Amino acid sequence: MWSGYVRHMIKRQSYASHAYATLVLGLPLVGSHLAQMALHVTDTVLLGWYGVNELAAVVLAASMFFAVFILGAGFAQAVMPMVASALGRGDEVQVRRDTRMGLWLSIGFGLLTYPLFWWSEALLLGLGQRPEVAALGQDFLRIGGLGMIPALLVMALKSYLAALERTQVVLWTTLAAVGVNLVLAYALIFGHWGAPEMGIKGAAVASLAVQVLTLVILAVYAGWLPELRRFHLYQRFWRPDWHAMGQVFRLGWPIGITGLAETGMFQASALMMGWIGTEHLAAHGITMEVASLSFMVHLGLSNAATVRAGRAEGAGNAAALRDGAKTAIALSFGFGVVMVTLFLTLPEQIIALFLDATNPDAAQIIRLGAQLLAVAALFQLADAMQVMALGLLRGIRDTRVPMIAAAVSYWLIGIPCSYALAFPLGLGGTGLWLGLVVGLLAAAGSMMWRFWHLAPKA
């Protein structure tokens, strides 16, 4: 059947058909990314109702968990282009080998990093956190850290299913996880419906339970759905495949470092914004939430571009690769233009959605946030192009040079520009965000150039 697929790919498709295929594949991934954000928001809101120390602790703990997760997720994300390329070649055996070793590496990374969570109190104290907050953070991470392995396995299975263009199940499973997490966390944090009142530990137990449940659902679907059984995903799962493991490792670790470099840039920007003032930091946080929501659309389209580029590359179809890339870029750019229009025309209204109008600081935060949203209009397009370029490069299995480009753009260009514009040049929060735009533009430009330089000519 795959020879038929290859013949179909070789026949040149219209841009409309490329757009349709990208949206069918990408929109469920957009929805799943947005739902994943909702999981974090749920815990934050519930613990905000429970107590100030618990809220501060979960923010710190979640940031630490996310940083470690981003690093380890590189192996899981490497599964997507590798499986897509194998499918393009019609090599079903390699599909199984790459996915299995992506799962193996995810398990190994989770085991190696769990001690960080077990002794996280000392680490948080070393970073200058208050003792009571550090202790609560460790309480969360000792339980929630057990979720690293299932979280990474879920990411690997999502990558596998996305490469197979089975993205609907990813969306519905993530949405179900949001509902289950809300009910469990509410019961266990506050002690409702006969459950014990566990506070921050209750949030951790709920998160762990949801991650395990999500893993079970996706694992069963991936292994036993009749249409997918031919891949024999779990056949002799216990046997190592060192060659495939090496391939996944070599492709995956630069993806993890790239994600960590970008995450670190935004963490550093929040730290510097805190030096300017509390209202500036609040405005920064709200504006970043707005930008993150729109970024999820670009990320989902980028994932779709990775799969389609990998399929075309594996099939040796240069025309489909280049035409599909142009279409994905155009779709992402078009959505970016819509968001830029909203950011420039309705800035105060957007920021006000996140604030209590009776808060005495609300007017100042809205004013500052509106200024940042104007910069976020540039930020939006730059961020969209860099994540799309990353997705396309991963589709053709190029990750090491993009890692270097990301590190240079974010840390040698973006952060120094942010600092210089915000402090020595006196532009404050607006200057800080302009520096982020410069870093993202550097990443987008260098990575886009590399993709079109490497992509085979049609």
C-alpha positions in Angstrom: 0.0 0.0 0.0 2.9 2.4 0.7 4.1 2.2 -3.0 0.6 3.6 -3.8 1.2 6.4 -1.3 4.5 7.2 -2.8 3.1 7.3 -6.3 0.4 9.7 -5.0 2.9 11.9 -3.5 5.0 12.1 -6.7 2.0 13.5 -8.5 2.3 17.3 -8.0 -0.4 18.6 -5.6 -2.0 22.0 -5.7 -1.3 24.6 -3.0 -5.0 24.2 -2.0 -4.6 20.5 -1.4 -1.4 21.1 0.6 -3.3 23.7 2.7 -6.2 21.3 3.3 -3.9 18.4 4.3 -1.8 20.7 6.7 -5.0 22.0 8.4 -6.5 18.6 8.8 -3.3 17.3 10.4 -2.5 20.5 12.3 -5.7 21.8 13.8 -6.2 18.9 16.2 -2.6 19.4 17.3 -3.3 23.1 17.9 -6.3 22.1 20.0 -4.2 19.6 22.0 -1.5 22.2 22.7 -4.1 24.6 23.9 -5.7 21.9 26.1 -2.2 21.1 27.5 -1.9 24.8 28.6 -5.3 24.4 30.3 -3.9 21.6 32.5 -1.3 24.0 33.9 -3.8 26.9 34.3 -6.2 24.6 36.2 -3.6 23.8 38.9 -2.5 27.4 39.2 -6.0 28.7 39.6 -7.1 26.1 42.2 -4.0 26.5 44.3 -4.4 30.3 44.0 -7.7 29.8 45.8 -6.1 27.5 48.3 -3.2 29.6 49.6 -0.5 32.1 48.6 2.5 29.9 49.5 1.0 27.0 47.7 0.5 29.1 44.6 4.1 30.4 44.7 5.4 26.8 45.2 3.4 25.3 42.3 4.6 28.1 40.0 8.3 27.3 40.9 7.8 23.6 40.9 6.0 23.6 37.5 8.7 25.8 36.0 11.4 23.3 37.2 9.4 20.3 36.0 8.8 22.0 32.6 12.5 22.9 32.1 13.5 19.2 32.7 10.6 18.0 30.6 11.6 20.2 27.6 15.1 18.8 27.7 14.0 15.2 27.8 11.2 15.7 25.2 13.7 16.1 22.5 13.9 12.3 22.2 10.1 12.0 22.0 9.9 14.8 19.4 12.6 13.1 17.3 10.1 10.2 16.8 7.8 12.4 14.7 10.2 13.2 11.7 11.9 9.8 11.9 8.6 7.9 11.6 7.3 10.3 9.0 10.4 9.8 6.9 10.2 6.0 7.3 6.6 6.0 6.2 7.5 8.1 3.2 10.1 5.4 2.2 7.5 2.6 2.9 9.7 1.1 5.7 7.2 -0.1 8.3 9.8 -2.0 10.3 11.8 1.3 10.9 8.6 2.9 12.1 8.5 0.4 15.0 12.2 0.5 15.7 12.4 4.4 15.9 9.3 4.7 18.1 10.4 1.9 20.5 13.8 3.5 21.1 12.2 6.9 21.5 10.1 5.3 24.3 13.2 3.6 25.8 15.2 6.9 25.8 12.2 8.7 27.4 12.1 6.1 30.2 15.8 6.4 30.8 15.7 10.2 31.0 12.9 10.1 33.4 14.7 7.7 35.7 18.0 9.7 35.6 16.3 13.1 36.4 14.0 12.0 39.2 16.6 12.6 42.0 16.5 16.3 41.0 12.8 16.3 42.1 13.3 14.3 45.2 16.0 16.7 46.6 14.5 19.8 45.0 14.1 21.7 48.3 17.9 22.2 48.5 18.0 23.4 44.9 15.1 25.9 45.4 16.8 27.2 48.6 20.0 27.7 46.7 18.1 29.8 44.2 17.0 32.1 47.0 13.5 30.9 47.6 11.8 31.2 51.0 12.1 28.0 53.1 8.3 27.4 53.4 7.9 27.8 49.6 10.9 25.6 48.9 9.5 22.8 51.2 6.1 23.0 49.5 7.7 22.9 46.1 9.6 19.7 47.0 6.3 18.2 48.3 4.8 18.8 44.9 7.8 17.5 42.9 8.4 14.3 44.9 5.0 13.2 43.7 4.6 15.1 40.5 8.1 14.2 39.4 7.0 10.6 39.1 5.0 11.9 36.2 8.1 12.7 34.1 8.3 9.2 32.6 4.6 8.9 31.7 4.6 12.6 30.4 7.6 11.8 28.1 6.1 8.5 27.0 2.9 10.4 26.1 4.9 12.9 24.1 6.6 10.0 22.2 3.3 8.4 21.4 1.8 11.7 20.3 4.7 12.1 17.9 4.2 8.5 16.6 0.4 9.1 16.1 0.9 12.5 14.6 3.4 11.0 12.0 0.7 8.5 11.2 -1.8 11.4 10.8 -3.8 10.1 13.8 -4.1 13.5 15.5 -7.8 13.4 16.4 -7.2 11.0 19.2 -4.4 13.2 20.6 -6.9 16.1 20.8 -9.7 14.2 22.4 -7.4 12.5 24.9 -5.9 15.8 26.0 -9.3 17.5 26.3 -10.5 14.5 28.5 -7.3 14.9 30.6 -8.2 18.6 31.3 -11.6 17.5 32.7 -10.3 14.7 34.8 -7.5 16.9 36.2 -10.0 19.6 37.1 -12.2 17.1 39.1 -9.4 15.3 40.8 -7.4 18.3 41.7 -10.5 20.1 43.1 -11.3 17.1 45.2 -7.8 16.4 46.5 -6.7 20.0 47.0 -9.7 21.0 49.1 -10.9 17.7 50.4 -14.3 17.6 48.7 -16.6 14.6 48.0 -15.0 12.5 50.7 -11.4 12.9 49.5 -8.7 13.9 52.0 -7.6 17.6 51.9 -4.0 17.3 50.6 -3.3 20.9 49.4 -0.4 21.0 47.0 0.2 17.3 47.3 -3.4 16.8 46.0 -2.5 18.8 42.9 0.6 16.6 42.4 -1.4 13.4 42.8 -4.0 14.6 40.3 -1.4 15.6 37.8 0.3 12.2 38.1 -2.9 10.3 37.8 -3.9 12.2 34.7 -0.5 11.6 33.1 -0.8 7.9 33.8 -4.3 7.7 32.5 -3.4 9.6 29.3 -0.5 7.2 28.8 -2.7 4.1 29.1 -5.3 5.5 26.6 -2.7 6.4 24.0 -0.7 3.2 24.5 -3.7 1.0 24.0 -4.9 3.0 21.0 -1.4 2.9 19.4 -0.9 -0.8 20.0 -4.3 -2.3 19.4 -6.2 -0.2 16.9 -6.8 -2.6 14.0 -5.4 -0.1 11.4 -2.2 0.3 13.4 -1.5 -3.3 14.4 0.6 -4.0 11.4 3.4 -1.9 12.9 3.7 -4.3 15.9 4.7 -1.4 18.1 5.3 -3.5 21.3 6.7 -6.6 19.6 9.8 -7.6 21.7 9.7 -4.2 23.3 12.2 -5.4 26.0 15.0 -6.0 23.4 17.4 -3.1 22.8 18.0 -1.8 19.3 21.2 0.1 19.7 21.4 1.3 16.1 17.9 2.8 16.2 18.6 4.2 19.7 21.7 5.9 18.5 19.7 7.5 15.6 17.0 8.8 17.9 19.5 10.0 20.4 21.5 11.9 17.8 18.5 13.6 16.4 16.7 14.2 19.7 19.3 15.7 22.1 19.7 18.9 20.0 15.9 19.3 19.9 15.9 19.2 23.7 18.7 21.7 24.0 17.0 24.0 21.5 13.8 23.9 23.5 15.7 24.6 26.7 17.5 27.6 25.2 14.2 29.2 24.1 12.5 28.4 27.5 15.5 29.9 29.3 15.3 33.1 27.3 11.8 33.7 28.3 12.6 32.8 32.0 15.4 35.3 31.9 13.1 38.0 30.4 10.7 37.5 33.3 13.5 37.8 35.8 14.7 41.1 34.2 11.2 42.4 34.0 10.9 41.8 37.8 13.9 44.2 38.2 11.9 47.0 36.6 8.8 46.7 38.8 5.9 44.6 40.0 3.4 46.1 37.7 5.7 45.6 34.7 6.1 41.9 35.7 2.4 41.5 35.9 1.9 43.1 32.5 4.7 40.9 31.1 3.1 37.8 32.5 -0.3 38.6 31.0 1.1 39.6 27.7 3.2 36.4 27.6 0.1 34.4 28.3 -1.7 36.0 25.3 1.3 35.5 23.1 1.6 31.9 24.2 -2.0 31.1 23.3 -1.5 32.4 19.8 1.8 30.6 19.6 0.0 27.3 20.1 -1.5 27.7 16.7 1.9 28.2 15.1 3.3 25.2 17.0 0.5 22.9 15.8 1.0 24.0 12.2 4.8 23.5 12.7 4.2 20.0 13.9 2.0 19.3 10.8 4.8 20.8 8.7 7.3 18.4 10.3 5.2 15.4 9.5 4.5 16.4 5.9 8.1 17.4 5.2 9.3 14.1 6.7 6.9 12.1 4.5 7.9 14.0 1.4 11.6 13.7 2.2 11.3 10.0 2.8 9.5 9.6 -0.5 12.1 11.6 -2.3 9.5 14.1 -3.5 11.2 17.5 -3.6 8.2 19.2 -5.1 5.9 18.1 -2.3 8.5 19.1 0.3 9.0 22.6 -1.0 5.3 23.3 -1.9 4.2 21.9 1.4 6.7 24.1 3.2 5.5 27.2 1.4 1.9 26.4 2.2 2.6 25.9 5.9 4.5 29.1 6.1 1.7 31.0 4.4 -0.9 29.6 6.8 1.2 30.4 9.8 1.9 33.9 8.5 -1.8 34.5 7.7 -2.8 33.6 11.2 0.0 35.9 12.5 -1.4 38.8 10.6 -4.8 38.3 12.2 -3.3 38.3 15.6 -1.2 41.4 14.9 -4.4 43.2 13.9 -6.1 42.2 17.2 -3.0 43.2 19.2 -2.9 46.6 17.6 -6.6 47.4 17.6 -7.8 45.9 20.9 -4.8 45.9 23.3 -6.6 47.3 26.4 -9.6 45.0 26.0 -7.3 41.9 25.7 -5.2 42.8 28.8 -8.4 43.7 30.8 -9.7 40.1 30.4 -7.0 38.9 32.8 -7.6 41.5 35.5 -10.1 42.3 38.2 -11.3 45.8 37.4 -11.5 46.7 41.1 -7.8 46.1 41.6 -6.2 49.5 42.2 -3.2 48.6 40.0 -5.4 47.4 37.1 -5.2 50.6 35.1 -1.4 50.8 35.3 -1.1 47.1 34.3 -3.5 47.6 31.4 -1.5 50.6 30.2 1.8 48.7 30.4 0.3 45.6 28.9 -1.1 47.5 25.9 2.4 48.8 25.2 3.8 45.3 25.3 1.1 44.0 23.0 2.2 46.5 20.4 5.7 44.9 20.5 4.1 41.5 20.6 2.7 42.2 17.2 6.3 42.0 15.9 7.0 39.2 18.4 4.1 37.2 16.9 5.4 37.1 13.4 9.0 36.5 14.5 8.0 33.6 16.8 5.8 32.1 14.2 8.6 32.0 11.6 11.2 30.6 13.9 9.0 27.7 15.1 7.9 27.0 11.5 11.5 26.9 10.4 12.4 24.6 13.3 9.5 22.3 12.3 10.5 22.1 8.7 14.2 21.5 9.5 13.2 18.6 11.9 11.2 17.2 9.0 14.4 16.8 7.0 16.2 15.6 10.2 18.4 18.6 10.7 18.7 19.5 14.4 22.3 20.2 15.4 22.9 23.4 13.4 19.4 24.8 14.3 20.4 24.1 18.0 23.5 26.3 17.6 21.5 29.0 15.7 18.9 29.0 18.5 21.4 29.2 21.3 23.3 32.1 19.5 20.1 33.9 18.6 18.5 33.6 22.0 21.4 34.0 24.4 24.1 35.9 22.5 21.7 38.2 20.6 18.2 38.2 22.2 19.1 38.5 26.0 21.9 41.0 25.6 19.7 43.2 23.3 16.9 43.0 25.9 19.2 44.0 28.7 20.7 46.9 26.7 17.5 48.3 25.5 15.7 47.9 28.8 18.4 49.3 31.1 21.4 51.2 29.6 19.1 52.7 26.9 16.3 53.3 29.3 13.4 51.8 27.3 12.2 49.7 30.2 9.7 46.8 29.6 9.1 47.8 26.0 12.9 47.7 25.2 13.1 44.3 26.9 10.4 42.9 24.6 12.1 44.5 21.6 15.2 42.6 22.5 13.3 39.4 22.4 12.0 40.3 19.0 15.5 40.8 17.8 16.6 37.4 19.1 13.6 35.6 17.5 14.1 37.4 14.2 17.7 36.2 14.2 16.6 32.7 14.8 13.8 32.8 12.2 16.1 34.3 9.5 19.0 31.9 10.1 16.8 28.8 10.2 14.6 29.8 7.3 17.7 30.3 5.2 19.1 27.0 6.2 15.9 25.1 5.4 15.7 26.6 1.9 19.4 26.0 1.4 19.1 22.3 2.4 15.7 21.5 0.8 16.2 19.6 -2.4 15.2 21.5 -5.6 12.0 20.4 -7.2 
